[in-house]
Amino acid sequence: MSKFRPMHLFLLLIPLLTLSGCATNPATKSSDFVMMSEQEELALGQKAAAEVSKAMTLLDDQDPLVRYVDSVGQKLATVSDRPELFYRFHVVDNAEINAFALPGGYIYIHRGLLTHLNSEAELAAVLGHEIGHVTARHAVKQYSKAKAYQLGAMITSIFIPVPQAAGMLSDLVATAVIRGYGREAELQADELSIRYITRAGYDPHATIAILKTLKRLEDIDKLEKTDAGDKAEKYHGAFSTHPETEKRIKEAVAEAAHMQHATGIINRGAILAAVDGYPYGDSPADGAVVGRRFLHPELGIQLRFPENWVITNTPSVLRARLRRQDAYFQMQLKELRKRQSAAEVLQTMFPKRRLSMLPGGAQSGMPFAHAHVRMSAPHVSQAMIDAYLFLKGSRAYLLAMWSKRDDFSNYQRDFSDIAHSFRNYDAKRDGGVPRIALYRWHANDSWEKLAMRHHHILGRFTAAKLAVLNGMDRSEQPQAGQVIKTVQ
């Protein structure tokens, strides 16, 4: 019997690749290389959707906002190139400006993006784009490329074993949520969106409006980072690997120009009514930045920052930085397994030889420990850290504030003010998270006046954020009597 060689294995696999690698794309009618049947695609989507439901907080299917999104999405689904699929539309309950699609018809739009839409036609444009990813089988093509690479690695490593690709399902979800499906796929999804919203009777020019909003949000994000002294990065979310926003706007304009006769549904009032009363940014479950304060109604805590501190809230940690200064803040939550004093917990979180304990006490009914720590910290290699550890039931809150050791005395007043503002949350006294509210524009109004009226609730650039919330530049103004979205 002759020796079995890798080439023999490759030849045996050719029929398999031939059988599973050729399929007609439902949207483009072109031949695509794919390595799964439609049934496998639907099963893959179902598994990926289960991962998303575990990793993300979704609004209940019976929530009025979800039902509204679903009603618009189903109109588009029926005129898409795969109307036989059951499409499921979900709202992710967070502030991200994002939307994504999974194979088989699972569509997700984040509440943060929803609140920045200014017509039902714009909502249709976003959902149409994500439906386009499903109808053109972009996830399946991406998965097939990864599968082919894995198979190729297996063939070439018969005698030199290498680990096989793992976690492809998780990678697929991450690709959809974080990076999108690549430039060519995003452009194709834009084209399909215009096709579907026109078929459904919506104004195709809405695509231009939402892309302009994304560009304005990108500009504000850059402005905030550079103003704070941080490195400006490209816009986050699934749109980060889309073609440059300005290029997408121009291409959408050119596509819409072919449909100038198509003047369809805009329905601005419906989207305003749908988002009225919903949180503007983070949900109460994640806490929220309100001007110079941070509130967390569910944890029952709040604190305030001095002027010129830039605050950033993430699901795992609260961060802040003194504008254009090398002075930083970070708050983390630690779940305790046993009863310990505040000093004992604090000592477990830092090397003892670098920790100098200071007098502690109690504040707002919470015991706390206080220490100075000499060690490296983010952005500062030779740092002095001002650390406070507060106990509240089975939870410990670490407030760490730091700067360069030589400059530490310059910031101690701010550090002390922040720590001493930490207290229990009271809804009547401290208010709630910022929410969308409808307002009728008056002849003498301006974005700056609205920002001042609401005490710059969205921070230093509240006026610009209110303008973009309503699909405008700061230099533009609504007509007197027009209903707009504000935040309060």
N, C-alpha and C positions, 0 to 999 in steps of 0.2 A: 504494500500500500504506500502510495507516494506521500511525501510530507505535506501537511495542510498549510497553505500559505495565505497571507492576508489578501492577495489578489483574488483567490478563490472565494473568500468570504465576500469581497466587494462584488464579484460577479453574481453571487447568489442573491445579493441585496438589490440588484438592478431592477428586477421585476417589481419588488415591493415599492421602490421609489417611483417607478413608472406608474403604478396603479394609484398611488396616493398623492402624486405630485402635480396633477394637472386638473384645474377646475376653472369654470367660467365665473368671473366676478359678477355678482348680481347687479352692481351699480354701474360698472364701466363696460361690461360685456367682453372684457379682455380676458386672456388666459393667464391665470395666476399659479405660481408654485405654492401649493399648500400641502400639509401632511396630516390633514384630519378631515373627516366627513362633517356634514352639518350637524349630525347628532352629537358627535364628539365636541363640536364647537359649542353647542347649547349646554352640554354637561360641563364644559370648562367654564363657561360664563356663570353657571349656577354655583360652582365651587368658589370661583373668584368673588362672587357677590357675598357668599358666606364669610369670606375673609374680611371683606369691607365692613360688614355689619358688626363684626367683632372689634375691629380696629377703630371705627369711627362712630360718632354719635349722630344718629339719623333722627329727623323729626318723624313722629308717628304718621303712618299712612293716612290716618283720618284727620290729620292736622289740616286746617283750611288752606294753608299755603301749599302743602303737598298736593292736595286735591286740585288746586288751581293749576299748578305746574303740570300735573298729570293730564288735565283736560286739554291743555295746549299741546302737550307732547303727543297725545293720541291722535289729534287732528293731523299732525305731521306724519305720524307713523303710518296712517292709512294711505297716504299718497307717496310713501317712500318706495324704494326699489325692493323692499322685502316686507310687504304689508302682512304677510302670513305669520310673522313672528309676534309673540306676546311681548310688548315693550313695558318695562317697569321703570317708573321715574321716582327718584328719591331726592330729598333735600338734606344735605350734610349741615348739621347745626354748628357752624363755626364761621369766623370772619374772613376766611380765605376767599380771594377772587379766583375762582377755579370752577371747572366742570370737567367731567371725564366720562368715558364709556367703556364698558366691558363687553366681551363677545356675547352674542345671544340676545341683546336688547336691554341690558341693564344700564340706565343712564342716571348720572348723579350731577347735581348742581349745588354748589355751596351757597349758604344763606348770604354770605358776604357779597357774592356776585349778584344774587337776586336783588338785593337792596339797591344796587347801583344801576339797575335797568330802569328805563323810563318809558317803555311801551310794551304792550303784549307782543308786538312785532319783533322787538329786540329779544324778548324771551324766546320767541319762536326761532330766531336766528341762532341763538346759542344751542337750543335743543336740536335744531336741524343739523348743526355742525356735528354734534355728538351722535345723532342718528346716522349721519354720513359715515362715521367711523365704523358703525355696526354693519351698514349695508355694503360697504366696500371691504369688509372683513379685514380691517387693518390689524386688529389684535391677532387674528388667525395667521396672517402673513408674518407678523413679528414672531409669533410663537413657532411657526414653521421654520423660520431662519435659525432660531435658537436650537430647535430640534435637529435640523440638518447639521448644524455645527457639532452638536453633541454626538450625532451618529458618526460624523467624520472623525471626531476624536476617538471614538470607540474603535473604528476600523484601523486607524493608523497606530493604535496603541496596543495591538494584540500582544506584541512581544515587549513593549515598554509601557506597562500599565500606568494610566493617569486617572485621577478621580473623575467620575462622570458628573456632568452638570446636575446640580440639585437645586431644589427650591424654585423651579421654573414658574410655578403658579404664582408664588409670591413676587417673583421678578416681574411677571406680567402685570400684576396689580400695581406694583411700584412704577412701572413704565407708564401705565395709563394715568395714574394719579399725579406723578411728579414731573415726567418729562414729555408726555405726549407721544405720538407715534412717528415723529420725524417730519422734516419740512415738506417733503413731497406729499405725505399723507395728510398733513394739516391743510395744505393748499387744496387738495382734492376734497377734503371735508368742507372747506369754505364754499367751493363750487357746488357741492351737493346741497349744502344748506340753502343757497340761493334758489336752487332748483325746487327744493321741497317747500320752502315758505311761499314761493310764487304759486305753486300748485295748490297750496292750502288757502290761498287768497290773501296772504299778508304782503305788506309793502317790502320788496326786496332791498330797498335802500336802508332798512333797519340794520343790515349787516355793517354798513359804514358807520352808523351811529355807535354801535357797541364797540367797534374797533377803535374809534376815537376815544371812547371812555377808557378803554384799556391803556391807550397811549398816555392819557392824562394821569391815570393812576400810577403808571410807570414813572412819569416825570415827578409826581409828588413823592413817591418812594425814594427816588434819587435825591430830591431836594432835602428830605428829612434826614437822610443818612449823611450827606455832605455837611448839612448845617450842624449836626451833632458831632461831626468830626470822625465819623465812621467811613469805611470804604463803601462807595456806591456800587451796587451790583445790579445785574439785569433783573427784570421783574421775575418774581418767583411764581410757582404753580405750573400747571400744564402748559401755559402759554409761553414758558421760558424757552422752549425749543421751536416754537412756531417761527416762521420767517419774520424778520423785523417788522414791527407793527406798522410803520409807515408804508412799507412795501405792500403789506396785506391790504391797507386802506386803498392804495392806488389800484391794486388788482381787483378789489371788490367794487370800486367805482367803475372800472372798465366793464366788469361783468354786468353791473346794474344798468349801465348805459345801454346795453342791448335790450333792456326791458323797460325803457322809459314809458312805454304805453301801459305798463303794469303798475297801477296805483291801487294798492290793496289796503287791508285792514291795518290800522296803527294801534288804536285802542289804548291810549295813554292812561285813562282813568282806571282801567281794570288793574294794571300792575301797581299803581299807587295805592289803591284800596287793599290789594293783596298783601303788601308789605307793611302797611300801617300798623304800628304797635309792636313790631318785632324788634329784637335787639339790633343795634347798628353794627356792633363789633362782636366781641366775645359774649358768650352766653353766661348766665349766672353760675352755671356749673364750672366755668373756667375762670371766673373773675373778670373784672373789666377796669380799664384805665378811664378815669373821668377827670379831664383836665390834669391837675397835678396830684390827683389821688388815685389809689388803687383800692377797689372794693372786691370782696369775695363773699357774696351773700350766703352761699352754701357752706363755706368753711367758717363763716361768722367772724371775719377779720377785716381790718382796713388800715391803711397808713397813708401818709401825705409826704410829698417831696418838696423841698425848697424850690424857688424859682430857678429856671434854666436847667433843670434835670430832665432828660429825655427818657421816657419809660417805655419798656417793651415787655409785653406779656406773652408767654408761651405756655403750652399745656404742662410743661414740667418745671419751669422756673420763671420767676419774675426778675427782670434785669433793668438796670437804669445806668445812665452815664451823665455826668455833669458836662454840659455842652462844651465841646472843644477843649476839654480838660482831661487829664489822665487820672480821673477819680471815678470809681465804679461802685455799683451796688448789685447784690444778688440775694434773693430770698428763696430758700428751698424748704420743702416739707419733708419731715421724716416721721414715719409711722413707728411708734414704740412698741416693743414686745413685752416689756416689763416696766414696773414703776422705778423711776430713777429721779434724782434731783436734777435741776437744770444744769448745775455745774458738772455733774457726772456725765450727762449727755454731751455737753459742749466739749469736755475733755476727750471723749471718744472720737470726736470729729477732726481733731488736729493733733499733730505730734506734740507730746507733752513738753519736750525740751525747748520748743519754740513758742510755747503758750504762757502768757503772763496773766493770771487771773486778777480781776478787778472786782470791787464791791458790786453785788447783785441786788436783788430785791423782788418786788412785785409791781405790776403795772396793769391796770384794767382787770384786776383779779387774776392775772397770769404771772406765776413765778418766772424770773429770768436770771440768767447768768451773763456776765460780761467779761471779755478778755481781749487783750491785744496779742496778735500772732505775727511773728516774723517769718515769712516764707514767700515763695513765688506764687503769683496769682495770675489769672488771665490778663494779658496785655501788659503786665508789669512783672519783670523777673525778680527785682529786689523790692518786695512790697512789705508794707505794714498793713495788717488787716484789723479793723475794728469789728469784733464779732459779738453779737447778742443772740442768746438762745432762749426763746420763750416756750413755756409749756402750756398747752391747752388740752386737757383731757389726755387722750392717748397719742396726741400729736405734738411734735416739736417743730418750731419754726426757727430756722437759722437765718439771721440777717447779717450778711457779711459785706463790709464796706472797706475799700482799700485804695491806696495810691502808692506812689514811690515813697520810700521811707523818709527821704530828705524833705519831701513836701507834705508829709502827713499832717503836721500841725496846721497847715493852711486849710484843711478840709474837716477838721474835727468838729467844728460847729455844725456843719451840714450833716455829718454822720450822726451826731448826737440828736439833732432835730428829727431826722428820719426815724431813728430807733425809738425816740420818745413819743412819736406819733402813732406807733403800733398799738392798736386797741381792739376791743370787740366791736363787731359791726352791729349797728342799730338802723333798721330800715327807715324809721321816721327821721332820725337825725342825719344819717349818711346818704339817704336816697338810694336809688336803684341803678342798674346798668343803663347806659344810654340807649334810647329807643327811637325808632323812626316815628315822626309825627307829621301830619299834613298841615300845611300853612298856606294861606292865601296872600300872595305877594302884593304889597302896597306900592304906590307910585314913588314914595321917598325911601324905599328899602334899598339896601345893598348887602352884599355877602358879609362885608365887614361889620355892619350893624347887627346882622343876625348872629354873627360869631360873638360879639360883645354881649348881646342880649342873653345868650346861653353860656356866658362866662367861659368862652373858649373851651367848650366841653371836649373838643377833639384835639386839644393841644395848640401848639404854636401856629399851625397851618389850618385852623378850623375853617376860615373863610374859603380857602381853596378847596378843602374837602367837601364843603357844602355845595360849592359850585359843581364839582365833578359828580357829586351824588345826584345832581339833577341834569347831568349830561351837558354841562357847559364849562367854558373857561371862566376864570375869575373876572375877565374883562367883559363877559356877557351878562345880561340880566333878563329875567323873565318879564313878560308883559304884566302890567297892573291887572290884578284880578286872577292871575293864573295860579292854580294850586301847585305847590311844590312840596318836596320832602325836606324836612329839617330834622334835627336831632336834639332831644331833650331828656 
